[in-house]
Amino acid sequence: MDIEIIAKALKELGHPTRLAIFKRLVKSGDQGIAVGAVQEELNVPGSTLSHHISSLASAGLIKQRREGRTLYCVVEYEKLQSVLSFLQDECCIDQQ
């Protein structure tokens, strides 16, 4: 995967609030979680939460879906796995 894409993902996860949001979204699994539930659980103001969710989405770490009036956030697990794999791909290769 392109190092620029990985760097953007890591940059977005480097903010404490975004990392907390992302960690909560990971816990929700493939079904995702309603934005309102995240707001209540993490006690983040709506406009702030919206900004951080937008940042995570622009990095490709999450996607959103609307069901009626409810907006859900779901982690892009393949993207998360790509970021983790990038960091681990060459682990300990110099020790051989």
C-alpha positions in Angstrom: 0.0 0.0 0.0 1.2 3.5 -0.8 3.1 5.1 2.1 1.1 8.4 1.7 -2.2 6.6 2.3 -0.8 4.9 5.4 0.7 8.2 6.6 -2.7 9.9 6.3 -4.5 7.1 8.2 -1.9 7.2 11.0 -2.1 11.0 11.1 -5.9 10.9 11.6 -5.5 8.2 14.3 -2.8 10.4 16.0 -5.4 12.7 17.5 -6.7 11.5 20.9 -10.3 12.2 20.2 -10.3 10.5 16.8 -8.4 7.6 18.3 -11.1 7.2 21.0 -13.8 7.4 18.4 -12.1 4.9 16.2 -11.6 2.5 19.1 -15.3 2.7 19.9 -16.2 2.1 16.3 -14.0 -1.0 16.2 -15.9 -2.4 19.2 -19.1 -2.2 17.3 -18.1 -4.7 14.6 -19.5 -4.9 11.1 -22.9 -3.5 12.0 -21.4 -0.2 13.1 -22.9 2.2 15.6 -25.1 5.2 15.4 -23.3 8.5 15.6 -25.7 9.6 18.4 -24.6 6.6 20.5 -21.0 7.5 20.0 -21.7 11.1 21.0 -23.4 10.0 24.2 -20.8 7.4 25.2 -17.8 9.6 24.6 -19.4 12.9 25.6 -18.2 14.7 22.5 -20.1 17.7 21.2 -22.0 17.0 17.9 -20.0 19.5 15.7 -16.7 18.2 17.1 -17.7 14.6 16.5 -18.8 15.4 13.0 -15.4 16.9 12.3 -13.5 13.9 13.6 -15.7 11.4 11.8 -15.2 13.3 8.6 -11.5 13.1 9.1 -11.6 9.4 9.7 -13.8 8.9 6.6 -11.5 11.0 4.4 -8.6 8.7 5.4 -10.7 5.7 4.4 -10.8 4.3 7.9 -14.5 4.3 8.2 -17.6 4.5 6.1 -21.1 5.8 6.9 -24.5 4.6 6.1 -27.9 6.1 6.7 -30.9 4.2 7.9 -33.9 6.5 8.0 -32.8 9.5 10.1 -30.0 7.6 11.8 -26.4 7.8 10.6 -24.1 4.8 11.3 -20.4 4.6 11.2 -18.6 1.4 10.3 -14.9 0.7 10.4 -13.3 -0.3 7.1 -11.5 -3.3 8.5 -9.6 -4.1 5.3 -8.0 -0.6 5.5 -7.2 -1.1 9.2 -5.6 -4.4 8.4 -3.6 -2.8 5.6 -2.2 -0.2 8.0 -1.3 -2.8 10.6 0.2 -5.1 7.9 2.3 -2.2 6.6 3.8 -1.7 10.0 4.5 -5.4 10.5 5.5 -6.5 7.0 9.2 -6.3 7.5 9.3 -7.0 11.2 12.7 -8.3 12.3 13.8 -8.8 8.6 17.3 -7.5 9.5 17.8 -10.2 12.1 18.0 -12.9 9.5 
